[in-house]
Amino acid sequence: MIFSIILLVMLFVCLFVIVTQYISHSLPFNDNFRSSAGRDVSPKLEECILKDNDARDKIAVIPVEGIITSHELDQAGNDMVEVIKAQLDRARKDNRVKAVILQVDSPGGEVMASDQINRAIADFEEKSSKPVVCSMGSLAASGGYYISVPCRWIEADKLTLTGSIGVIMETWNYRGLMDKVGIRPDTYKSGLYKDMLSGQRETNEIPPGEHAMVQGLIDETYQQFKSVVNDGRSKAHQINGSEGMPLASNWQDFADGRVLSGAQALKLGFVDQLGDFDDAVKRAKEITQTSKANLIEYRERYDLSNFLSMFGQSSKAPDIKLDLGMDAPKLESGELYFLAPTFVN
């Protein structure tokens, strides 16, 4: 009986929402009236106190964990890039927030998503005049380093794995397997390179200029990566002066995809100081000349609309996951990535 009552209540709520939206869409609104029937899908954030120091000033902490991507959505339908942009926007509008700490623990990820976060951080520092201090965790490599370089100050542990400056694109050629099972594709295309990176072609069917064309895209993106590193670190050193670390004259010799420890990165000027999260907080206070500040974090808030949105999702078979002790990154064939190899101790 209790279960039936709960179902009836849920059904009534769903019907009420549907009828309300139907009526709001059906009514002839005039030009001076704005309908609010559409649901706001932007990230809904609430401020949470990580450490209460009984202070008026605040330092906002923005964590970046795992693969950097804009493809995977959270329960509220927002991706990582949207959430980070919303968090930076909240920190910019709050006059009591004096600095931001970007807490990075990531092997990298998509080129586009990494670049969008990089530009969002640079724009935040320019428009708000508030510094962003990067605190590297166990892994801040490739795309994880790409989003760190616009920060005013970079703090890394001596055992942090960072660097891995480079670009990678992978695809699979499964034509041999198709031939073994007796499957032969028929492809109709409008141009010579329309099926570029297709894995169902034989080796002799790949145009000779395709490899050079793809390599050109890789090289162009790689030059962008090095330009971002040079600009970000040079700008930070101009502001930090002798307190920070300048890029070494031969830093590009180490921008070949290799992974560096925090201690090695310090010698090359990829980071400014060796330390942990507490040291990053201390540095943020020194830069802003703040004696005491509360540590806060903007976390996503889920409400009834998020719960009801689940009823509109199409049903699909559940995923079967094999637990190997770590989650493999979900990479898409033919997409560019700033991605470093992961290490497990």
DAJO-V116371 format. One record per residue. PHI is phi as a letter, one per 40 degrees, with the letter a starting at -180 (NA if undefined). OMEGA is omega in whole degrees, 0 to 359 (* if undefined). BURIAL is + if it has 9 or more other ideal C-beta (glycine too) atoms within 8 Angstrom, else -. Layout:
BEGIN
((PHI | OMEGA | BURIAL) (PHI | OMEGA | BURIAL))
END
This chain:
BEGIN
((NA | 179 | -) (c | 180 | -) (c | 179 | -) (c | 179 | -) (c | 179 | -) (c | 179 | -) (c | 179 | -) (c | 179 | -) (c | 179 | -) (c | 179 | -) (c | 179 | -) (c | 179 | -) (c | 180 | +) (c | 179 | +) (c | 179 | -) (c | 180 | -) (c | 181 | +) (c | 180 | -) (c | 179 | -) (c | 179 | +) (c | 180 | +) (c | 181 | -) (c | 182 | -) (c | 178 | +) (c | 185 | -) (c | 183 | -) (c | 180 | -) (c | 180 | -) (c | 175 | -) (c | 186 | -) (c | 183 | -) (c | 182 | -) (b | 182 | -) (b | 179 | -) (c | 178 | -) (b | 183 | -) (c | 181 | -) (c | 181 | -) (c | 178 | -) (c | 184 | -) (b | 177 | -) (c | 183 | -) (d | 176 | +) (c | 187 | +) (b | 172 | +) (b | 183 | -) (c | 179 | -) (b | 180 | -) (c | 177 | -) (c | 178 | -) (a | 182 | -) (c | 179 | -) (b | 179 | -) (f | 183 | -) (b | 176 | -) (c | 182 | -) (c | 182 | +) (b | 168 | +) (b | 183 | +) (c | 179 | +) (b | 179 | +) (b | 180 | +) (c | 174 | -) (b | 186 | +) (b | 175 | -) (g | 182 | -) (c | 177 | +) (c | 186 | +) (a | 173 | +) (b | 182 | +) (c | 184 | -) (c | 181 | -) (b | 177 | -) (c | 184 | +) (c | 181 | -) (c | 179 | +) (g | 180 | -) (b | 178 | +) (c | 185 | +) (c | 182 | +) (c | 180 | +) (c | 182 | +) (c | 181 | +) (c | 177 | +) (c | 179 | +) (c | 179 | +) (c | 177 | +) (c | 180 | +) (c | 177 | -) (c | 180 | +) (c | 179 | +) (c | 184 | +) (c | 182 | -) (c | 182 | +) (c | 180 | -) (c | 176 | -) (c | 184 | +) (c | 181 | +) (a | 178 | +) (b | 174 | +) (b | 177 | +) (c | 184 | +) (c | 189 | +) (b | 172 | +) (a | 190 | +) (a | 174 | +) (c | 182 | +) (h | 181 | +) (i | 186 | +) (c | 179 | +) (c | 183 | +) (c | 181 | -) (c | 179 | +) (c | 181 | +) (c | 179 | +) (c | 178 | +) (c | 178 | +) (d | 182 | +) (c | 178 | +) (c | 179 | +) (c | 179 | +) (c | 179 | +) (c | 179 | -) (c | 181 | +) (c | 182 | +) (c | 186 | -) (c | 184 | -) (c | 185 | -) (g | 176 | -) (b | 183 | +) (c | 172 | +) (b | 179 | +) (b | 180 | +) (c | 175 | +) (b | 183 | +) (c | 176 | +) (c | 181 | +) (c | 183 | -) (a | 176 | +) (a | 188 | +) (b | 178 | +) (f | 178 | +) (c | 175 | +) (c | 175 | +) (c | 180 | +) (d | 181 | +) (c | 181 | +) (c | 190 | +) (c | 177 | +) (c | 183 | +) (c | 180 | +) (c | 184 | +) (a | 180 | +) (b | 179 | +) (b | 181 | +) (b | 172 | +) (c | 181 | +) (c | 179 | -) (b | 176 | -) (c | 174 | +) (c | 184 | +) (b | 183 | +) (g | 183 | +) (f | 181 | +) (c | 182 | +) (i | 183 | +) (b | 179 | +) (b | 173 | -) (b | 182 | +) (b | 172 | -) (a | 182 | -) (b | 172 | -) (b | 184 | -) (b | 181 | -) (c | 179 | +) (d | 178 | -) (c | 179 | -) (c | 179 | +) (c | 181 | +) (c | 181 | -) (c | 175 | -) (g | 178 | -) (b | 178 | -) (b | 183 | -) (c | 171 | -) (b | 185 | -) (b | 176 | -) (b | 186 | -) (b | 184 | -) (c | 182 | -) (a | 185 | -) (c | 187 | -) (b | 183 | -) (c | 178 | -) (b | 179 | -) (d | 179 | -) (g | 177 | -) (c | 183 | -) (c | 183 | +) (b | 180 | -) (c | 171 | +) (c | 184 | -) (d | 181 | -) (c | 178 | -) (c | 181 | -) (c | 180 | +) (d | 183 | -) (c | 181 | -) (c | 185 | -) (c | 181 | +) (c | 180 | -) (c | 180 | -) (c | 179 | +) (c | 179 | +) (c | 177 | -) (c | 176 | -) (c | 179 | +) (c | 182 | +) (c | 179 | -) (c | 179 | -) (c | 178 | +) (c | 177 | +) (c | 176 | -) (c | 178 | +) (d | 181 | +) (c | 178 | +) (c | 179 | -) (c | 179 | +) (c | 182 | +) (c | 181 | +) (c | 183 | +) (c | 182 | +) (c | 179 | +) (c | 179 | +) (c | 180 | -) (c | 181 | +) (c | 177 | +) (c | 180 | -) (c | 184 | -) (c | 181 | +) (g | 184 | -) (c | 180 | -) (c | 180 | -) (c | 182 | +) (b | 175 | +) (c | 175 | -) (c | 176 | +) (c | 182 | -) (c | 181 | -) (b | 185 | -) (c | 181 | +) (c | 176 | -) (c | 181 | -) (b | 178 | +) (c | 183 | +) (b | 179 | -) (g | 182 | -) (c | 178 | -) (c | 183 | +) (b | 172 | +) (c | 178 | +) (c | 179 | +) (c | 177 | -) (c | 180 | +) (c | 179 | +) (c | 180 | +) (c | 181 | -) (c | 180 | +) (g | 178 | +) (c | 176 | +) (b | 184 | +) (b | 186 | +) (a | 174 | +) (c | 180 | +) (i | 181 | +) (b | 182 | -) (c | 180 | +) (c | 177 | -) (c | 177 | +) (c | 177 | +) (c | 179 | +) (c | 180 | -) (c | 179 | +) (c | 178 | +) (c | 180 | +) (c | 181 | -) (c | 183 | +) (c | 181 | +) (f | 179 | -) (b | 183 | +) (c | 183 | -) (a | 181 | -) (a | 173 | +) (c | 175 | +) (c | 182 | +) (b | 176 | +) (a | 177 | +) (c | 182 | +) (b | 181 | -) (c | 179 | +) (b | 179 | -) (b | 182 | -) (b | 184 | -) (c | 181 | -) (c | 176 | -) (c | 179 | +) (c | 181 | -) (c | 181 | +) (c | 180 | +) (c | 180 | -) (c | 180 | -) (c | 180 | -) (c | 178 | -) (c | 180 | -) (c | 178 | -) (a | 181 | -) (c | 180 | -) (c | 179 | -) (c | 175 | -) (b | 186 | -) (b | 176 | -) (c | 183 | -) (c | 179 | -) (b | 181 | -) (g | 178 | -) (a | 180 | -) (c | 177 | -) (c | 179 | -) (c | 179 | -) (c | 182 | -) (c | 179 | -) (b | 181 | -) (c | 177 | +) (g | 179 | -) (b | 180 | +) (c | 180 | +) (b | 162 | +) (c | 188 | +) (a | 179 | +) (b | 174 | +) (c | 180 | -) (c | 181 | -) (b | 180 | -) (b | 181 | -) (c | * | -))
END
